[in-house]
Structures are given as structure tokens and as C-alpha cells.
């Protein structure tokens, strides 16, 4: 019996050794001295999720985890609430390990960091400098306005960190690092090498700087999930969509998250059709599959970029969403606006107004007991400048059909927009679809100029999804009148602007 027992013991040991060779394992621990290495007196952290991009495992009571080894996969920790991963010199979180295959265990250090229920986070998209000059615009414009923001839990860039210039990743990281909070990144089409349809090759430069391109972390009352949704098709072509492994990862991840926890998906390419006449930009079957996975979640928000305009979309049954309430997608306006275009302002930064008339800027996502708040702040304007009013300078008497417009940069159906002339009663304005007249005028002025701009032109106008229209009363007397517009945000904040309109006899 003893030889057989010894043989059995040797077999068990061999199988255990083989299991270690085909598994990724290690510890998640409290890095009390902050050196990134597990030392004496630094305990493991229980019940922390760790993933290889497909499978999701939780640490045991000692902080130990084990995952199947997937060739080429990057193992990463899914930061739990109240903890922070190591940050590099530019505040980029280091949540991932090198691709699988390296010998030895993979440990993940974390340090305690308080997170309130009313967490607030900065959201940027598409800063995409194509040169050192444009990186300077980002510094002098948006980041000079932001300054240090210790009141924010973290920041995130929703793709197109650079414009086909991976050598500028470090420059942008250094600029964003000045804000002083952990800064996450999602890849965009201009952050990838699209000359090849090979997924690993296209994302290699991004992942060498930022780590995994699909990952997740908990912060405050929410689970944030970053999904690389840019699918290379070869050459410069790409389409929005998700890979099978990403769907499997999300399915496994959601099993670890309570259904009433906020789920925030962060992507680059939006799930909706950007323009009524544009070709499909996100694969329909992928959107429907994603919606099916999310339908039973109580609280879901999608953050996207890419379009270089601003829009709030309520996905419903016509989009394939079958949840109890519409699914909210916030397509955030670009930090570079209209690609760093147009005439320069006093500080030398181009006005960069976007095709829908929205100025470049950033968003602040906040959580409240009532839900989420999403505020937008223009980078080159006062923070309370939330709308632009367009009205004629002079109108003949008795013309009651003359229109004026209000572009409410962050507006949607939940906003109330009203106007009045002089001291008359406030009247609701009607939401409409069309070009922002002020932006269209600025765009057309480029064609009338005797000399072209030194830099890029403003982009052609596009449909504005946050435009309101009113008409002047026909009974206005000859003389000057004050048109006032006020816009009330869902949270109750009121923003106003006014213009003078002269009634003049022809």
C-alpha cells in the first residue's frame, strides 16, 4: 500500500504543480508602507474581484485569488470601494499586470481611500492633440481652468486621448496628472493602430502605457466598467462593437455586483446613430446583446464620446432596450471641441466650437440620493455660461413669425427653457432640431473672409439636439426690447442670458 500511496501522492503533487502552471494567482493586500511589495504585517484583503479579461475571481479570507491562465491576457484587480491602487507619477492607476506567461505570482497592492456616497468625478473625451502645439492648447485652455481638483474622486478620458500620436500619451498624462486625482483612460479609434485588423496589435501601444483596455473598478455607489468598443477592420476603417470575450467578462462581472448598484459603462463610440443619415457606427447585434444583459439592472448609465458634439439619448423599445425605464446615454462634448479649430481667443487657444454650437469643455458626474447629476462646463467660458441665445438685431414692426433660438449646451427633455420680452410673462420655448444659427453664421463667415485662418477651420454645422426656439410677439412697439431666456436644469439650477432686439421701421 505504501508504494501506491506514495505514487498517488506524487500524482497529486504533479497535478497541483500543473494547475499552478496553467493558472494566474497571487494576493491582493493592504500596502501599508506604500512600497508596492507585500511585506510582514501587510494583510490580504478578502472578497476583492480580480480578472483576466474574461474570468472573474474573488479573493479568499487571506486575500488569495486564482484565475485560469489565458494566453496574452492581462490580469487586473477590480478596485473595491474604499481602496485605491498604486498611482504613477502622473496619477495613472496601475491596476494590471503584464500579459500572462510571466513566472511567479501576481500580487496587487491597494491602500485605503475614503469614498462618499455623493461621489463626483471628472469626465473628458477626445482631447486628441496631434502636435505639441495642440497639447499646449489643452494645457492653457481646459486644464488651466480645471486646476487641482481634490474634491473629485477620479477623472476619466473616454478615448481619443491623442490624434494618432501615441508618442504624445506621456505628454497628455503629465497634463492630466496636474488635476491631482486618479485618472483612468478608455481607448478611442485615434489611440489605436488601425492599419491592422489584429486586435492585439492595434491596442498594443495603448496597453503598454495604460494597462488593460477593458477593465472595471468600484467607486462610491457605482461599478464603473471601461470597454474598448473600437473594432479595427483594417486600414483606417473601424466600427463600434464588443468582442465575445468582453461580453463574457461583463457577464461574469455582473454576477459579482448587486442589481441595485449603479452600473456606469464607459466607452468611446456611442451606441446610438450619431446622425439620421449616417451609416451604422455601432454593430446592431452587439447593442442588442448588451441591452439584453443589462435589462434587469436597476440603475445603468452609459458615457460615450467620439462625436464632437453633445447629446443625451434615452434608449427605449425602438432601440431594443427592454428595461423598465429608458436607458440614459450621455455623449459628452469633446475637450478639443471642433478639433482645435477656428479663430484664437485672447490666450491663443482656438475657440474650437463644435458642429452643434457647443463650446469645448468637460463634464462632472455626481451621485445623489435622487440619482445621478451630469453637469457640463465650457473650458473657455465662465462656468455659468450654459446657453447661447441667437436673435436678430433689428426687426420690422408687426412681424410675429421671426424666430430666436437658445442653444442649451447640456440640455435635454428634462430641462425647462422659457423666454420673455421686457417685463412680459415667461413663456415656454419649443425644443427643435436644426443648426445652431450662431455657429452656422461663424462657419459661413470663414467663406467670406479675405484671408484663411492659420489653423484648422471650424467644422460644418450639424444638427443640434439641445436647441430651443421661440418667436417674437407681433405687437412690439418701435424701439429697443430686451429678450431674456432662462433654462432650468433637472437639479434646479437656473441659467440665463439676454439679447437686445430693436424694432425698426424699414
Secondary structure as UniProt FT lines:
FT   HELIX           2..21
FT   STRAND          23..30
FT   TURN            32..33
FT   TURN            40..41
FT   TURN            46..47
FT   STRAND          49..51
FT   STRAND          56..58
FT   TURN            61..62
FT   STRAND          64..68
FT   TURN            71..72
FT   STRAND          74..79
FT   TURN            81..82
FT   STRAND          83..87
FT   TURN            89..90
FT   STRAND          93..94
FT   STRAND          96..99
FT   TURN            100..101
FT   STRAND          108..112
FT   TURN            117..118
FT   STRAND          120..124
FT   HELIX           132..138
FT   HELIX           139..143
FT   HELIX           144..146
FT   TURN            150..151
FT   STRAND          154..157
FT   HELIX           166..168
FT   HELIX           169..177
FT   TURN            178..179
FT   STRAND          182..185
FT   HELIX           189..191
FT   TURN            194..195
FT   HELIX           199..210
FT   STRAND          215..219
FT   TURN            220..221
FT   STRAND          222..226
FT   STRAND          230..234
FT   TURN            235..236
FT   STRAND          237..240
FT   HELIX           244..254
FT   TURN            255..256
FT   TURN            259..260
FT   STRAND          262..266
FT   TURN            276..277
FT   HELIX           284..294
FT   TURN            295..296
FT   STRAND          300..304
FT   STRAND          311..315
FT   HELIX           317..319
FT   STRAND          327..331
FT   TURN            335..339
FT   TURN            346..347
FT   TURN            355..356
FT   STRAND          361..368
FT   TURN            369..370
FT   STRAND          371..378
FT   TURN            383..384
FT   STRAND          387..390
FT   STRAND          394..395
FT   TURN            397..398
FT   TURN            400..401
FT   STRAND          403..408
FT   TURN            409..410
FT   TURN            413..414
FT   STRAND          416..421
FT   TURN            422..423
FT   STRAND          427..428
FT   STRAND          430..434
FT   HELIX           437..448
FT   STRAND          464..471
FT   TURN            474..475
FT   STRAND          479..488
FT   TURN            490..491
FT   STRAND          494..503
//
